[in-house]
Amino acid sequence: MDIEIKLKKLGFSDNLASVYLALFEGEAFRAGELIKLTGLQRSVVYTSLDELVERGLTTKTFIRGVATYRANNPEALEAELDQQKIFVQSIVKNIKQKYVVAAREIAVYEGIEGIKRAAEKNLTALTDTTVYFLGPSKFGVQKELEQYWHSYHKERVKKKIRAKILYDRTTPEWVLSSRNSLSLCEARYLPFGTELPMWFNMCDDTLTIVVPAEEPPVVFCIKSHFTTKSLISYFEYLWNQSEPFKHTEKI
């Protein structure tokens, strides 16, 4: 492949490549000599020389007040490419960061219907996906949702989506018994007795936080792969510290 064609692939124009290669035909040149050597217009040669100097490919010196141009070692092209690589890597990094931010979505819902709306997102998961519920506090608003949860779990089982639930210890035992009787579902008590003021739901890359004590209840849905996976890891840690549920309430 001709050298000029290769230079064009590096971003050189026809004129710039001609002036650059002409500089290697001698030790040093004045602009007028390069104009004659390349046959290019005066303005084109001066513009090309200015660009070559700016890119560090050519050195400009003055001898008795007259500008003289000398080609730098062609390895300067490699240095230029290294700088371009660093610049491109910086751009790629910025784009990735921007993409991650763009991929994060936050939505806020209110009331019982808001809780249902957030939970419905779980049911779009693929087969064998696991849905995680962490720390529903007391029964309160959950009681109003019990009929909904029945239909929710029916649909979940139909789609073969698994569920793992960690309740805080204010939750009645019959609730855990009910959940453990469902297919593809296991419920346990948290391994500590602290009452939680909110509950969390994790599925795929979506985290839902419900604050049931507010009136009406407030629901935050955050689509973030990193945040959701981090909380799932915490859930699994707590799950491994907990014990399978054993019904102890007297009938």
C-alpha positions in Angstrom: 0.0 0.0 0.0 1.3 3.5 -1.0 2.6 5.6 2.0 0.2 8.4 1.1 -2.7 6.1 1.3 -1.6 4.8 4.7 -1.2 8.4 5.9 -4.8 9.1 4.8 -6.0 6.3 7.0 -4.3 8.1 9.8 -6.3 11.3 9.1 -4.0 13.0 6.7 -5.5 14.9 3.8 -3.9 14.6 0.3 -2.1 18.0 0.7 -1.0 17.3 4.3 0.5 14.0 3.3 2.3 15.6 0.3 3.9 18.3 2.5 4.8 15.8 5.3 6.5 13.4 2.9 8.4 16.2 1.1 10.0 17.2 4.4 11.8 13.8 4.4 13.5 14.5 1.0 16.0 16.8 2.7 17.3 18.0 6.0 15.4 21.2 6.3 13.3 23.4 4.0 12.0 26.9 3.8 8.3 27.2 2.9 9.1 28.5 -0.6 11.2 25.4 -1.3 8.3 23.2 -0.3 6.0 25.1 -2.5 8.2 24.4 -5.5 8.8 20.7 -4.4 5.1 19.9 -3.9 3.6 22.1 -6.6 0.9 23.1 -4.1 -0.4 26.6 -3.5 1.3 28.9 -1.0 -1.6 29.0 1.4 -2.0 25.2 1.3 1.7 24.6 2.2 1.7 27.1 5.0 -1.6 25.7 6.5 -0.2 22.2 6.2 3.1 23.2 7.9 1.2 24.9 10.8 -0.8 21.7 11.3 2.3 19.5 11.2 4.1 21.7 13.8 1.0 21.7 16.0 0.8 17.9 15.9 4.5 17.6 16.8 5.4 16.0 13.5 7.5 18.9 12.3 9.9 21.4 14.0 9.9 25.0 13.0 13.1 27.1 13.6 14.2 30.5 12.6 17.6 31.1 10.9 18.4 34.8 10.5 14.7 35.5 10.8 13.6 33.0 8.1 11.4 30.1 9.1 12.9 26.7 8.4 11.0 23.4 8.7 12.5 20.0 9.6 10.6 16.7 9.8 10.7 15.1 13.3 11.6 11.4 13.7 8.6 9.5 12.1 8.2 7.7 15.5 6.4 10.9 16.4 3.5 9.3 14.5 3.4 6.5 17.0 3.4 9.0 19.9 0.5 10.8 18.3 -1.4 7.6 18.0 -0.7 6.8 21.6 -2.2 10.1 22.6 -5.2 9.5 20.4 -5.7 6.1 22.0 -5.6 7.7 25.5 -8.1 10.3 24.3 -10.4 7.6 22.8 -10.2 5.6 26.0 -11.2 8.7 27.9 -14.2 9.2 25.6 -15.2 5.5 25.9 -15.1 5.8 29.7 -17.2 8.9 29.7 -19.8 7.3 27.4 -20.0 4.2 29.6 -20.5 6.4 32.7 -23.2 8.3 30.9 -24.8 5.0 29.8 -24.9 3.7 33.4 -26.5 6.9 34.6 -29.0 6.8 31.8 -29.8 3.2 32.6 -30.8 4.1 36.1 -34.5 5.0 36.5 -36.4 6.1 39.6 -40.2 6.2 39.9 -42.3 7.1 42.9 -45.8 5.7 43.6 -48.3 6.1 46.4 -50.9 4.0 48.1 -52.0 0.4 47.8 -52.3 0.7 44.0 -48.7 2.0 43.9 -47.5 -1.1 45.8 -49.4 -3.4 43.3 -48.0 -1.5 40.3 -44.5 -2.0 41.6 -45.1 -5.7 42.3 -46.4 -6.3 38.8 -42.9 -5.6 37.5 -41.8 -8.8 39.1 -44.2 -10.8 37.0 -42.4 -9.8 33.8 -39.3 -11.7 34.9 -38.1 -14.8 33.0 -38.7 -18.4 34.2 -36.5 -19.5 37.1 -35.9 -15.9 38.1 -36.0 -15.3 41.9 -38.0 -12.5 43.5 -36.7 -11.3 46.9 -38.8 -9.7 49.7 -37.0 -8.3 52.7 -38.4 -7.2 56.0 -42.2 -6.4 55.6 -42.9 -4.5 58.9 -45.9 -5.6 61.0 -49.0 -6.7 59.1 -50.8 -3.3 58.7 -51.0 -2.5 55.1 -50.1 -6.1 54.2 -53.5 -7.2 55.5 -55.2 -5.0 52.9 -53.0 -6.5 50.2 -53.6 -10.2 51.2 -56.1 -10.8 48.5 -53.8 -9.2 46.0 -50.8 -11.3 47.1 -52.9 -14.4 46.6 -53.4 -13.6 42.9 -49.9 -12.3 42.6 -48.4 -15.6 43.8 -50.8 -17.5 41.6 -49.4 -15.7 38.6 -45.9 -16.0 39.8 -46.2 -19.8 40.1 -47.8 -19.9 36.7 -44.7 -18.2 35.2 -42.4 -20.4 37.3 -40.8 -17.4 39.1 -39.3 -18.3 42.5 -39.8 -16.3 45.7 -37.7 -15.9 48.8 -39.1 -13.9 51.7 -37.5 -12.7 54.9 -40.1 -11.2 57.3 -39.3 -9.3 60.5 -40.6 -10.9 63.6 -43.7 -8.7 64.0 -45.2 -10.6 61.1 -47.8 -13.3 62.3 -46.7 -16.9 61.9 -49.8 -17.7 59.8 -48.5 -15.4 57.1 -45.2 -17.4 56.9 -47.2 -20.7 56.9 -49.3 -19.4 54.1 -46.3 -18.3 52.0 -44.5 -21.6 52.6 -47.5 -23.5 51.4 -47.1 -21.9 48.0 -45.2 -23.5 45.2 -41.7 -22.1 44.4 -41.7 -20.0 47.6 -40.0 -20.1 50.9 -40.4 -17.6 53.8 -38.4 -17.2 56.9 -37.9 -14.8 59.8 -35.0 -12.4 59.7 -32.1 -13.6 61.9 -32.5 -10.6 64.2 -35.4 -9.1 66.1 -35.3 -5.4 65.0 -38.5 -4.1 63.6 -38.0 -2.6 60.1 -39.7 0.6 59.1 -39.9 -0.4 55.4 -39.6 -3.4 53.1 -37.6 -4.1 50.1 -38.4 -6.1 46.9 -35.6 -7.1 44.5 -36.0 -8.6 41.1 -33.6 -8.6 38.2 -32.2 -5.0 38.1 -35.1 -3.4 39.9 -35.3 -2.5 43.6 -38.5 -1.5 45.2 -38.7 0.2 48.6 -42.0 0.5 50.4 -42.6 2.8 53.4 -45.9 1.4 54.8 -46.1 3.8 57.8 -46.7 6.8 55.5 -50.3 7.8 54.7 -50.7 6.9 52.0 -47.8 4.3 51.7 -44.9 5.5 49.6 -43.2 3.3 47.0 -39.8 4.0 45.4 -38.8 1.9 42.3 -35.1 2.1 41.4 -33.9 0.5 38.2 -30.2 0.0 38.9 -28.2 -3.2 38.3 -25.5 -2.4 40.8 -27.8 -1.3 43.6 -30.2 -4.2 43.2 -27.5 -6.9 43.0 -25.8 -5.4 46.1 -29.0 -5.7 48.1 -29.6 -9.2 46.8 -26.2 -10.2 48.1 -27.1 -8.7 51.5 -30.4 -10.6 51.4 -28.5 -13.9 50.7 -26.2 -13.2 53.6 -29.2 -12.8 56.0 -30.9 -15.8 54.5 -27.9 -18.0 55.3 -28.0 -16.7 58.9 -31.7 -17.5 59.2 -33.4 -20.9 59.8 -36.2 -22.6 58.0 -39.6 -21.6 59.4 -41.2 -23.8 62.0 -44.8 -23.1 63.0 -45.1 -22.7 66.8 -48.4 -20.8 67.3 -51.0 -22.8 69.2 -54.2 -23.5 67.3 
